[in-house]
Amino acid sequence: MHDDGFLRELVAMKDEMGVVSLYVTAGPRVDPGIRPAWEIRLRDELAAMRAQVAAWPERIRRFTVLEHLDALEPEIDRLVDPSEPGIGRALFAPVCSDEIQRTSLQVPFGTCAVLESTAYVRPLLTTLATSAPAGVAVVRRDGVRLIDYRYGKAEDVFRSAYEPDTDDWREMRGPARAGTDQRSSVHRDLFRRRAEENVVRRLYAVAPEISNRVGALHWEDVLLVGDPRLTSALANALRPLDPVRVDKVVPDGPAADVVARVTEELVTVRVRRDAELVQRVVDTTLSGGRAVLGPAQTLALLNEGRVGCLLVDENGHWHGERGPDGFLYPADQVPRGMVTTDEPDLGERMIERALESRAEVTIVHAHAAGALAPYDGVGALLRW
């Protein structure tokens, strides 16, 4: 549900009267008779929206939007119902239609209520970036456990199990007992070596299954968790895939508990991936390749549909203008004499334009955005 098609459906949701976009991070209702703080925050955001609409001078538009907000109350009640699924929840509803889009994740969204001419998608994209699909392979001598983690939900998808081959050891036990301690030691070393070779063979045998899952489940990252000797062997078996090795032994508990023990590593991997992409854009731009840096250049090529991947700093905020032809401009670079419309949230408009042209959008983690800072936190890889 959270693929590019769903995001494009959201940015295609346009209404001149406005689209109501609501985000909330839900938690348990401790006392059934008292509204929790997270619900109160959303209600306060909605109250502020109502107050803003009530001050509009256009009577018809004012009445239409307020009536729509009243009609949304049952949907809002459902959105804040603790029994509903998801920690992060969102609702999108155009004023002049009965269409409603919902989504929920097992990770927080934050809380806000926004009324714009299009659905407000940046909080959703930011959250998706923090919990992108990843594979966690727990590697042990007795098998490999594969966990799919995406958007706060962890689920087992594969498990191999096997017993060490001890036939050679049984055959050697008799002579070892009858011989010297030195012979017994040699036999033990031989057994350990053959046991290690057997484990490596098993890891190489399971590697194609993991590789297939990477493609089928669209994992952004793959973590190999376990004894470094085992993760090293499996990493070699997975080449040319470049998984991240985590030298940590984790208990064989529920999938969610296993993932919770490597949360820091997942964040570190995402930061590294984002930083590598940013550096690629910087290097490509400076060498005269198909990439640009800065809002002005990026907007010019977004307007032409040439952007293949848009990068924006997750903490960035931009102000701009929209021309009569729909083109977007930084606030200080509007063509002379052009009559424009104010765009106070240029970041949202850039994301919207990118998705409409089927470009990828990367919300860059703050710790990976350093190389974008001299360019106001914006860059892009180009199609041509």
Salt bridges, closest charged atoms under 4 A:
GLU39 OE1 - ARG29 NH2 3.06
GLU39 OE2 - ARG35 NE 3.40
GLU39 OE2 - ARG43 NE 3.56
ASP70 OD1 - ARG50 NH2 3.01
GLU73 OE1 - ARG43 NH1 3.08
GLU73 OE2 - ARG50 NH2 3.78
GLU75 OE1 - ARG102 NH2 2.72
ASP77 OD1 - ARG43 NH2 2.75
GLU84 OE1 - ARG78 NE 3.46
GLU116 OE1 - ARG349 NH2 3.20
ASP148 OD1 - ARG150 NH2 2.85
ASP156 OD1 - ARG145 NE 2.61
ASP167 OD1 - ARG170 NH2 2.07
ASP168 OD2 - ARG194 NH1 3.02
ASP189 OD1 - ARG192 NH2 2.27
GLU196 OE2 - ARG141 NH1 2.79
GLU209 OE2 - ARG213 NE 2.79
GLU220 OE1 - ARG273 NH1 3.88
ASP221 OD2 - ARG273 NH2 2.79
ASP227 OD1 - ARG229 NE 3.19
ASP252 OD1 - ARG140 NH1 3.91
ASP252 OD1 - ARG145 NH1 2.73
ASP252 OD2 - ARG159 NH1 3.37
GLU265 OE2 - LYS248 NZ 3.03
ASP274 OD2 - ARG270 NE 3.20
GLU276 OE2 - ARG272 NE 3.93
GLU304 OE1 - ARG306 NH1 3.74
ASP342 OD1 - HIS319 NE2 2.70
GLU343 OE2 - ARG322 NE 2.83
GLU343 OE1 - ARG349 NH1 3.55
GLU352 OE2 - LYS14 NZ 3.46
GLU352 OE1 - ARG349 NH2 3.39
GLU356 OE2 - LYS14 NZ 2.72
GLU356 OE1 - ARG353 NE 3.83
